[in-house]
Amino acid sequence: MKLLWQNEIVEGQSPYYVLKRQTPTLRPFLPNHTHDYAELVYVERGSCIHELNGMSTQVTKGDILFLQPDVSEHSYRDIDEHLSLLQILFQQDSYSFITDRYRSSVEDLFRDYSRNPLFHFDPVQQIWFERNYNQLLITEGTLIEIERFLLNIIGLITEPDPRVPRSAAENWLDKAFREIQEPKNFALGVKGFVDICARSAEHVDREVKKRTGHTVTDVVNQARMSWASYMLVYSDAEILDIALGCGFESLSYFYKLFKKYFNMSPVKYRVNVGASSSLQDRNILHPYKSDYLF
C-alpha cells in the first residue's frame, strides 16, 4: 500500500508540511505501507512495535522516527490502546530542501536503519516538543514557524547538550524519567521521583541537574503538564479533577503553572487545541485514564 501526498493536504494549511496526531481510536493504523513523502514521527503516549524495512523495535514515549519517502516500508503492531503519535509530513520538495541544505547534519537522520528508533528525547525535551507542536496546531503555523521548529529538532539531535553526561547513573535515572510520566507517580510529586530512584534526594537532585540543567521539581511538573494537556484534549474530565490527578490541591496553582508552560489557561487550551485538530472526536473518551481521576 502506498500513501500519496495529495491525499494528505488539508485545505488552508501549508502545502509543504502537514501536522497530524494519530491514535488508535481516531484512525486505524495501516498495515505495511510506504508513501511518497517523508515523515517525522514522535511518540507522545503509549507504545507499539514499529516495523521498518523488516526490522522490528518497540517504541515508546519520547522516541522519534525519521522515515524516507518511497523506500521506508513500515507498519505498527502490538499497539498500546494509549498510543498517540505526533507526525510532521514532508512534501518531496520540502524533504529535498532540508536534506540538501543541511546535508552534513541530517544525512543520517532518514537513512540509518541500524537504529530504530533513531533518537529519544529526555523529559525536558519532550515537554518542549509537545508544547511547540501543539502551539503550531493551535495557530496553524506558518511555513517559517514549522521550519524553525524542525531546525530546532535537528539541532537538539545532532548537537547534544554538553550538560548531558553518559555515566553509570544513566540506568536508574533513565528508569525514573520514564516512570515519572505515569500519573500514579507524578501525582506524588518530588517524593515519587526520589522513591523511584531509590537514592537520597540530594544525590537525585544533583544527577538530574547534571543531565537536564533542571531541578527534580521541574521534571515532575513537566510530566504533570504533559499529561494535563493530553487529558484536556482527549477526555471530558473536569479541570479540577485533572489538577487533582496531577497531584495539585490548589486549582489556582495548577492554572498558574499550566499558563507558564502553554501561555494560555487550561480552558482556552481545551477549546483551541480541540477545535484545531481535524482528528479530534469529542464523542470519544480517550482510554488513557488515571485511577486518580476515575
ROLUM-989955 format. One record per residue: chain; residue number from 1; x, y, z of N, C-alpha, C in turn. Coordinates in pm, whole numbers, plus 50000, padded with zeros to 5 digits. Example, Ala and Ser with C-alpha at 12.3 -4.5 7.8 and 13.67 -1.06 7.14 Angstrom:
R   chain     n     n.X     n.Y     n.Z    ca.X    ca.Y    ca.Z     c.X     c.Y     c.Z
R       A     1   51319   49431   50780   51230   49550   50780   51320   49670   50780
R       A     2   51285   49775   50708   51367   49894   50714   51290   50003   50787
//
This chain:
R   chain     n     n.X     n.Y     n.Z    ca.X    ca.Y    ca.Z     c.X     c.Y     c.Z
R       A     1   50084   49881   50000   50000   50000   50000   50089   50125   50000
R       A     2   50052   50223   49917   50129   50346   49910   50037   50466   49935
R       A     3   50077   50553   50028   50003   50673   50058   50059   50789   49976
R       A     4   49971   50877   49932   50010   50987   49843   49995   51121   49912
R       A     5   50091   51210   49884   50090   51344   49944   49962   51419   49912
R       A     6   49913   51405   49792   49795   51482   49751   49672   51450   49836
R       A     7   49673   51332   49898   49560   51295   49984   49579   51341   50128
R       A     8   49697   51391   50160   49726   51436   50298   49707   51586   50316
R       A     9   49707   51660   50205   49699   51806   50213   49565   51849   50271
R       A    10   49568   51939   50366   49448   51994   50427   49429   52136   50375
R       A    11   49310   52165   50326   49284   52296   50267   49309   52408   50368
R       A    12   49382   52509   50326   49411   52624   50411   49540   52612   50489
R       A    13   49601   52493   50490   49727   52476   50560   49843   52480   50461
R       A    14   49966   52481   50515   50085   52486   50433   50088   52370   50334
R       A    15   50120   52395   50206   50129   52287   50109   50261   52210   50119
R       A    16   50348   52251   50212   50481   52190   50223   50492   52092   50339
R       A    17   50412   52113   50445   50416   52026   50562   50273   52004   50613
R       A    18   50250   51887   50670   50122   51857   50734   50149   51803   50874
R       A    19   50079   51859   50974   50091   51813   51111   49969   51730   51147
R       A    20   49992   51612   51206   49880   51523   51238   49905   51454   51372
R       A    21   49797   51428   51444   49802   51346   51566   49725   51219   51538
R       A    22   49787   51103   51567   49725   50975   51539   49706   50898   51669
R       A    23   49587   50840   51688   49562   50748   51799   49479   50632   51745
R       A    24   49480   50517   51814   49403   50402   51765   49254   50429   51754
R       A    25   49200   50516   51842   49057   50544   51839   49017   50644   51732
R       A    26   49111   50723   51687   49080   50828   51590   49105   50786   51446
R       A    27   49200   50695   51425   49226   50648   51290   49294   50512   51297
R       A    28   49240   50411   51228   49304   50279   51231   49446   50287   51176
R       A    29   49538   50217   51242   49675   50215   51192   49686   50121   51074
R       A    30   49764   50162   50975   49770   50092   50848   49860   49969   50853
R       A    31   49834   49871   50766   49928   49760   50752   50055   49808   50684
R       A    32   50145   49718   50651   50272   49756   50588   50247   49848   50469
R       A    33   50314   49964   50471   50288   50063   50367   50410   50150   50344
R       A    34   50407   50226   50237   50507   50327   50208   50434   50455   50166
R       A    35   50508   50562   50138   50444   50687   50098   50541   50769   50015
R       A    36   50486   50861   49939   50571   50943   49851   50617   51072   49920
R       A    37   50606   51078   50050   50652   51193   50129   50737   51141   50245
R       A    38   50817   51229   50305   50895   51193   50423   50811   51219   50547
R       A    39   50856   51164   50659   50774   51173   50779   50861   51172   50905
R       A    40   50831   51263   50997   50887   51259   51131   50775   51212   51223
R       A    41   50804   51112   51306   50704   51057   51399   50759   51067   51541
R       A    42   50683   51128   51629   50719   51141   51771   50615   51067   51853
R       A    43   50658   50981   51945   50566   50906   52030   50528   50992   52150
R       A    44   50404   51036   52151   50355   51124   52258   50310   51044   52380
R       A    45   50246   50930   52357   50195   50846   52465   50199   50700   52423
R       A    46   50204   50609   52521   50190   50467   52494   50310   50406   52424
R       A    47   50288   50290   52361   50396   50219   52294   50340   50127   52187
R       A    48   50427   50077   52100   50390   49981   51997   50519   49920   51941
R       A    49   50503   49823   51854   50616   49770   51779   50617   49838   51642
R       A    50   50729   49900   51609   50744   49963   51477   50828   49873   51388
R       A    51   50775   49839   51273   50847   49756   51177   50890   49843   51060
R       A    52   51021   49848   51038   51078   49933   50934   51172   49850   50848
R       A    53   51134   49833   50722   51216   49756   50629   51262   49623   50687
R       A    54   51168   49553   50752   51197   49420   50804   51254   49417   50944
R       A    55   51281   49533   51004   51337   49539   51140   51229   49583   51238
R       A    56   51212   49507   51348   51108   49535   51446   51169   49589   51575
R       A    57   51114   49698   51627   51162   49758   51751   51045   49817   51828
R       A    58   51045   49801   51960   50943   49866   52041   50977   50013   52055
R       A    59   50877   50097   52034   50895   50241   52052   50800   50287   52162
R       A    60   50842   50388   52237   50763   50436   52350   50779   50587   52362
R       A    61   50715   50646   52462   50709   50791   52476   50846   50856   52465
R       A    62   50855   50960   52381   50979   51035   52364   51065   50988   52250
R       A    63   51031   50871   52190   51108   50822   52075   51070   50898   51949
R       A    64   51169   50915   51859   51149   50987   51735   51196   50902   51617
R       A    65   51113   50896   51514   51146   50822   51392   51151   50920   51275
R       A    66   51246   50899   51184   51252   50972   51058   51235   50870   50945
R       A    67   51137   50892   50859   51105   50796   50754   51121   50861   50617
R       A    68   51200   50797   50533   51222   50847   50397   51100   50827   50309
R       A    69   51087   50907   50205   50982   50879   50107   51018   50756   50023
R       A    70   50917   50682   49985   50926   50569   49892   50998   50447   49947
R       A    71   51114   50462   50008   51190   50343   50045   51166   50297   50188
R       A    72   51093   50374   50267   51069   50336   50406   50937   50261   50417
R       A    73   50942   50130   50402   50822   50047   50417   50807   50012   50564
R       A    74   50695   50048   50622   50683   50030   50766   50538   50008   50808
R       A    75   50522   49964   50934   50390   49942   50991   50401   49946   51142
R       A    76   50285   49948   51209   50278   49947   51355   50196   49826   51399
R       A    77   50243   49755   51503   50168   49642   51556   50184   49637   51709
R       A    78   50110   49546   51772   50108   49535   51919   50087   49673   51980
R       A    79   49982   49738   51933   49959   49879   51968   49894   49893   52105
R       A    80   49959   49968   52193   49903   50006   52322   49781   50094   52298
R       A    81   49672   50067   52372   49549   50146   52350   49569   50294   52381
R       A    82   49675   50326   52455   49701   50466   52489   49789   50536   52385
R       A    83   49830   50464   52281   49928   50518   52187   49879   50648   52121
R       A    84   49968   50745   52117   49943   50870   52044   50071   50911   51975
R       A    85   50063   50936   51846   50178   50975   51766   50157   51116   51711
R       A    86   50261   51198   51720   50260   51330   51658   50346   51322   51532
R       A    87   50290   51364   51418   50358   51348   51291   50379   51482   51222
R       A    88   50492   51492   51153   50515   51603   51060   50546   51538   50926
R       A    89   50460   51559   50828   50479   51503   50695   50548   51606   50605
R       A    90   50647   51560   50529   50724   51649   50442   50687   51623   50296
R       A    91   50643   51725   50226   50628   51713   50082   50766   51691   50018
R       A    92   50774   51626   49904   50902   51590   49843   50997   51708   49831
R       A    93   50947   51823   49785   51035   51940   49770   51088   51988   49905
R       A    94   51005   51980   50009   51049   52020   50142   51156   51926   50194
R       A    95   51136   51796   50171   51235   51696   50212   51368   51720   50141
R       A    96   51362   51745   50010   51485   51768   49933   51556   51895   49979
R       A    97   51478   51999   50008   51537   52125   50053   51612   52106   50185
R       A    98   51548   52041   50282   51611   52021   50412   51736   51934   50400
R       A    99   51726   51823   50330   51839   51729   50323   51954   51785   50239
R       A   100   51922   51863   50135   52029   51921   50053   52099   52036   50124
R       A   101   52021   52120   50189   52078   52240   50251   52157   52206   50377
R       A   102   52110   52107   50452   52174   52074   50579   52228   51932   50577
R       A   103   52283   51893   50464   52324   51754   50443   52416   51702   50552
R       A   104   52516   51780   50591   52614   51732   50689   52551   51701   50824
R       A   105   52438   51767   50854   52373   51747   50983   52264   51640   50978
R       A   106   52199   51624   50863   52080   51539   50860   52094   51415   50771
R       A   107   52211   51394   50711   52221   51286   50613   52192   51148   50674
R       A   108   52216   51132   50805   52190   51002   50867   52050   50991   50929
R       A   109   51980   51104   50941   51852   51102   51010   51752   51010   50942
R       A   110   51746   51018   50808   51648   50941   50734   51705   50811   50677
R       A   111   51832   50782   50704   51895   50671   50636   51951   50562   50727
R       A   112   51968   50592   50855   52032   50497   50945   51930   50397   50998
R       A   113   51913   50284   50926   51817   50183   50968   51875   50088   51070
R       A   114   52000   50108   51112   52060   50022   51213   52006   50056   51352
R       A   115   51942   50173   51364   51885   50215   51492   51741   50256   51470
R       A   116   51650   50191   51541   51508   50218   51524   51441   50205   51660
R       A   117   51401   50312   51731   51402   50449   51681   51543   50509   51678
R       A   118   51558   50612   51600   51688   50675   51588   51723   50758   51711
R       A   119   51622   50821   51771   51650   50917   51878   51545   50909   51987
R       A   120   51585   50956   52106   51492   50963   52219   51513   51096   52290
R       A   121   51404   51169   52314   51410   51294   52388   51393   51268   52537
R       A   122   51472   51338   52619   51454   51328   52764   51330   51409   52804
R       A   123   51287   51400   52931   51162   51468   52971   51160   51617   52944
R       A   124   51272   51685   52960   51276   51829   52932   51253   51855   52783
R       A   125   51317   51778   52698   51300   51793   52555   51159   51753   52511
R       A   126   51101   51654   52579   50966   51610   52545   50865   51721   52564
R       A   127   50872   51789   52679   50774   51895   52702   50796   52010   52605
R       A   128   50922   52035   52568   50950   52139   52468   50886   52101   52334
R       A   129   50905   51977   52292   50850   51932   52165   50698   51941   52166
R       A   130   50634   51887   52269   50489   51881   52274   50426   52019   52284
R       A   131   50488   52107   52362   50435   52242   52376   50440   52317   52242
R       A   132   50553   52308   52173   50567   52379   52046   50483   52316   51935
R       A   133   50473   52184   51935   50390   52117   51835   50244   52158   51851
R       A   134   50194   52155   51976   50056   52193   52000   50031   52339   51966
R       A   135   50131   52424   51989   50117   52564   51954   50103   52581   51803
R       A   136   50178   52501   51727   50166   52506   51581   50029   52459   51536
R       A   137   49973   52359   51604   49838   52313   51572   49736   52423   51599
R       A   138   49751   52489   51713   49656   52593   51752   49657   52708   51652
R       A   139   49776   52751   51614   49789   52871   51530   49795   52839   51381
R       A   140   49790   52705   51347   49809   52665   51208   49937   52731   51156
R       A   141   50047   52693   51216   50177   52756   51197   50214   52787   51054
R       A   142   50280   52900   51036   50327   52941   50904   50445   52854   50864
R       A   143   50483   52864   50738   50595   52787   50686   50723   52814   50765
R       A   144   50750   52940   50794   50874   52973   50866   50869   52919   51009
R       A   145   50751   52918   51073   50740   52866   51209   50762   52714   51211
R       A   146   50706   52644   51113   50723   52498   51108   50868   52462   51080
R       A   147   50932   52533   50986   51071   52500   50953   51165   52539   51068
R       A   148   51134   52645   51139   51216   52680   51255   51205   52570   51361
R       A   149   51086   52517   51380   51065   52406   51474   51146   52284   51431
R       A   150   51142   52251   51302   51219   52137   51250   51369   52156   51270
R       A   151   51418   52275   51243   51561   52300   51257   51604   52293   51404
R       A   152   51516   52336   51494   51546   52322   51636   51554   52176   51677
R       A   153   51464   52093   51621   51468   51949   51649   51599   51890   51600
R       A   154   51637   51924   51477   51762   51874   51420   51881   51919   51504
R       A   155   51877   52044   51553   51985   52095   51637   51997   52017   51767
R       A   156   51882   51985   51829   51885   51908   51953   51942   51768   51931
R       A   157   51911   51710   51817   51953   51572   51788   52099   51565   51746
R       A   158   52142   51658   51662   52277   51649   51605   52383   51717   51689
R       A   159   52339   51804   51783   52435   51870   51870   52389   51850   52014
R       A   160   52414   51733   52073   52368   51702   52208   52414   51807   52309
R       A   161   52328   51830   52407   52358   51927   52512   52482   51880   52589
R       A   162   52585   51964   52599   52707   51923   52669   52685   51898   52818
R       A   163   52571   51943   52872   52543   51920   53013   52500   51776   53038
R       A   164   52467   51702   52931   52414   51567   52947   52527   51465   52954
R       A   165   52558   51413   53072   52664   51313   53085   52615   51175   53048
R       A   166   52705   51088   53013   52671   50949   52987   52749   50864   53087
R       A   167   52694   50848   53206   52765   50785   53316   52690   50662   53362
R       A   168   52739   50601   53469   52673   50485   53526   52538   50522   53585
R       A   169   52518   50652   53609   52390   50697   53664   52277   50683   53563
R       A   170   52312   50660   53437   52213   50663   53330   52101   50562   53350
R       A   171   52133   50441   53394   52032   50336   53401   51920   50369   53499
R       A   172   51954   50399   53624   51849   50426   53721   51779   50558   53693
R       A   173   51852   50654   53640   51790   50784   53613   51698   50775   53491
R       A   174   51739   50701   53388   51650   50682   53273   51521   50613   53315
R       A   175   51533   50516   53404   51415   50446   53454   51322   50543   53526
R       A   176   51380   50631   53605   51299   50729   53677   51232   50828   53581
R       A   177   51307   50874   53479   51249   50965   53380   51130   50900   53310
R       A   178   51141   50771   53284   51033   50700   53214   50913   50681   53306
R       A   179   50937   50636   53428   50826   50602   53517   50755   50724   53574
R       A   180   50823   50839   53580   50759   50959   53634   50653   51012   53538
R       A   181   50649   50961   53415   50547   51003   53319   50409   50947   53355
R       A   182   50403   50848   53446   50276   50786   53482   50207   50865   53593
R       A   183   50074   50884   53582   50001   50963   53682   50019   50914   53825
R       A   184   50023   50784   53847   50036   50733   53983   50169   50776   54046
R       A   185   50268   50809   53963   50399   50851   54014   50411   51003   54025
R       A   186   50376   51076   53916   50395   51222   53924   50295   51287   54019
R       A   187   50183   51219   54050   50089   51275   54147   50151   51282   54286
R       A   188   50255   51204   54311   50324   51206   54440   50432   51313   54446
R       A   189   50454   51384   54336   50549   51493   54333   50694   51449   54339
R       A   190   50778   51533   54395   50921   51506   54404   50947   51376   54480
R       A   191   50870   51351   54584   50887   51229   54662   50870   51106   54572
R       A   192   50773   51110   54480   50751   50999   54390   50871   50972   54302
R       A   193   50933   51079   54253   51052   51065   54168   51169   51008   54247
R       A   194   51191   51062   54368   51302   51016   54452   51282   50870   54492
R       A   195   51157   50832   54522   51129   50693   54559   51162   50597   54444
R       A   196   51132   50637   54321   51164   50553   54205   51316   50536   54194
R       A   197   51389   50643   54221   51535   50640   54209   51600   50555   54318
R       A   198   51534   50547   54432   51587   50470   54546   51726   50520   54588
R       A   199   51741   50652   54586   51864   50717   54628   51828   50841   54710
R       A   200   51926   50902   54771   51896   51020   54852   51846   51133   54764
R       A   201   51762   51219   54822   51707   51332   54748   51817   51424   54696
R       A   202   51922   51443   54776   52032   51532   54736   52105   51475   54614
R       A   203   52131   51343   54617   52202   51280   54505   52117   51284   54378
R       A   204   51989   51256   54393   51899   51259   54277   51895   51398   54216
R       A   205   51885   51499   54301   51877   51637   54251   52005   51675   54176
R       A   206   52122   51633   54228   52249   51664   54160   52254   51599   54023
R       A   207   52215   51471   54015   52224   51398   53888   52126   51453   53785
R       A   208   52006   51490   53830   51907   51546   53739   51956   51679   53683
R       A   209   52015   51762   53769   52066   51891   53722   52181   51873   53623
R       A   210   52268   51774   53648   52376   51746   53553   52320   51703   53418
R       A   211   52217   51619   53423   52164   51563   53299   52081   51663   53220
R       A   212   51998   51740   53289   51899   51824   53220   51918   51974   53239
R       A   213   51992   52013   53344   52000   52155   53375   51879   52205   53451
R       A   214   51790   52112   53491   51668   52148   53563   51662   52076   53696
R       A   215   51570   52119   53782   51551   52055   53912   51456   51936   53898
R       A   216   51450   51855   54004   51354   51744   54007   51212   51798   54000
R       A   217   51188   51908   54068   51054   51970   54063   51016   52005   53919
R       A   218   51111   52060   53843   51085   52093   53703   51046   51968   53624
R       A   219   51122   51860   53642   51096   51736   53567   50958   51680   53601
R       A   220   50924   51680   53731   50793   51629   53773   50682   51716   53716
R       A   221   50699   51848   53723   50595   51938   53671   50581   51927   53521
R       A   222   50691   51901   53452   50683   51883   53307   50600   51760   53273
R       A   223   50620   51652   53350   50539   51531   53330   50392   51559   53360
R       A   224   50367   51634   53466   50229   51668   53502   50162   51751   53393
R       A   225   50233   51851   53341   50175   51938   53241   50154   51867   53108
R       A   226   50244   51778   53074   50228   51700   52952   50101   51616   52960
R       A   227   50082   51550   53072   49963   51466   53091   49836   51551   53098
R       A   228   49844   51664   53167   49727   51752   53179   49683   51802   53042
R       A   229   49778   51843   52959   49743   51893   52826   49679   51783   52743
R       A   230   49729   51662   52762   49674   51546   52690   49530   51519   52733
R       A   231   49505   51521   52864   49371   51494   52916   49272   51603   52877
R       A   232   49318   51726   52866   49229   51836   52828   49175   51816   52686
R       A   233   49255   51757   52600   49214   51735   52462   49138   51603   52445
R       A   234   49185   51498   52513   49134   51365   52485   49035   51311   52588
R       A   235   48994   51389   52684   48894   51342   52779   48797   51456   52809
R       A   236   48687   51418   52872   48589   51517   52916   48600   51543   53067
R       A   237   48711   51503   53126   48730   51520   53270   48726   51667   53307
R       A   238   48669   51697   53424   48668   51834   53474   48811   51880   53502
R       A   239   48834   52009   53485   48968   52063   53507   49013   52043   53651
R       A   240   48920   52055   53746   48955   52031   53885   49005   51888   53904
R       A   241   48939   51791   53840   48980   51651   53852   49117   51627   53789
R       A   242   49143   51696   53679   49275   51684   53616   49382   51740   53708
R       A   243   49354   51855   53769   49450   51915   53863   49478   51821   53980
R       A   244   49372   51761   54035   49390   51666   54146   49468   51543   54100
R       A   245   49442   51499   53978   49514   51385   53923   49661   51413   53906
R       A   246   49696   51539   53884   49837   51579   53873   49904   51587   54010
R       A   247   49822   51590   54115   49879   51600   54250   49870   51739   54309
R       A   248   49792   51828   54245   49778   51965   54295   49651   51978   54377
R       A   249   49664   52026   54500   49547   52053   54582   49491   52191   54555
R       A   250   49574   52278   54500   49532   52415   54470   49502   52429   54321
R       A   251   49377   52458   54289   49339   52477   54148   49404   52602   54091
R       A   252   49416   52706   54173   49476   52831   54124   49623   52809   54088
R       A   253   49693   52726   54167   49834   52700   54135   49845   52617   54007
R       A   254   49754   52523   53989   49752   52445   53865   49734   52538   53745
R       A   255   49641   52631   53753   49619   52727   53644   49745   52809   53617
R       A   256   49808   52855   53725   49928   52937   53711   50040   52861   53643
R       A   257   50062   52736   53684   50169   52655   53627   50138   52619   53482
R       A   258   50013   52584   53455   49974   52548   53318   49996   52665   53223
R       A   259   49957   52784   53267   49976   52902   53183   50123   52930   53159
R       A   260   50208   52901   53258   50352   52920   53242   50406   52832   53129
R       A   261   50355   52708   53120   50405   52614   53020   50344   52635   52883
R       A   262   50216   52672   52878   50145   52674   52750   50096   52812   52708
R       A   263   50124   52913   52788   50090   53051   52754   49940   53073   52736
R       A   264   49861   52990   52800   49715   53008   52799   49656   52924   52912
R       A   265   49533   52954   52948   49468   52882   53056   49426   52743   53009
R       A   266   49402   52648   53103   49353   52516   53064   49223   52522   52985
R       A   267   49134   52614   53020   49006   52628   52948   49032   52665   52802
R       A   268   49116   52765   52780   49145   52809   52645   49219   52701   52567
R       A   269   49308   52630   52635   49383   52523   52569   49289   52414   52520
R       A   270   49195   52374   52605   49099   52270   52565   49018   52313   52444
R       A   271   48975   52437   52442   48894   52487   52330   48978   52498   52203
R       A   272   49096   52559   52214   49178   52586   52095   49237   52459   52034
R       A   273   49296   52373   52116   49358   52252   52062   49253   52156   52012
R       A   274   49144   52141   52089   49037   52052   52044   48975   52097   51915
R       A   275   48956   52228   51899   48894   52280   51778   48988   52277   51659
R       A   276   49120   52284   51684   49215   52295   51573   49249   52161   51511
R       A   277   49223   52051   51581   49262   51920   51530   49147   51856   51454
R       A   278   49169   51830   51324   49067   51767   51242   49045   51623   51283
R       A   279   49139   51566   51362   49128   51427   51406   49052   51415   51537
R       A   280   49026   51526   51602   48963   51522   51733   48816   51485   51723
R       A   281   48773   51387   51801   48633   51344   51808   48589   51360   51952
R       A   282   48508   51459   51979   48469   51487   52117   48374   51382   52173
R       A   283   48324   51291   52090   48238   51184   52139   48317   51066   52191
R       A   284   48449   51067   52173   48535   50958   52218   48606   50999   52345
R       A   285   48588   50921   52451   48665   50944   52573   48791   50862   52560
R       A   286   48902   50929   52544   49028   50858   52519   49059   50763   52634
R       A   287   49108   50643   52607   49125   50542   52712   49240   50566   52809
R       A   288   49323   50669   52788   49431   50695   52882   49374   50761   53005
R       A   289   49348   50679   53108   49283   50729   53229   49372   50703   53351
R       A   290   49352   50782   53451   49426   50765   53577   49330   50724   53687
R       A   291   49376   50637   53778   49294   50600   53893   49264   50721   53980
R       A   292   49346   50826   53965   49323   50945   54046   49207   51028   53993
R       A   293   49168   51001   53868   49059   51079   53809   48928   51002   53805
R       A   294   48934   50872   53783   48810   50799   53757   48795   50684   53857
//
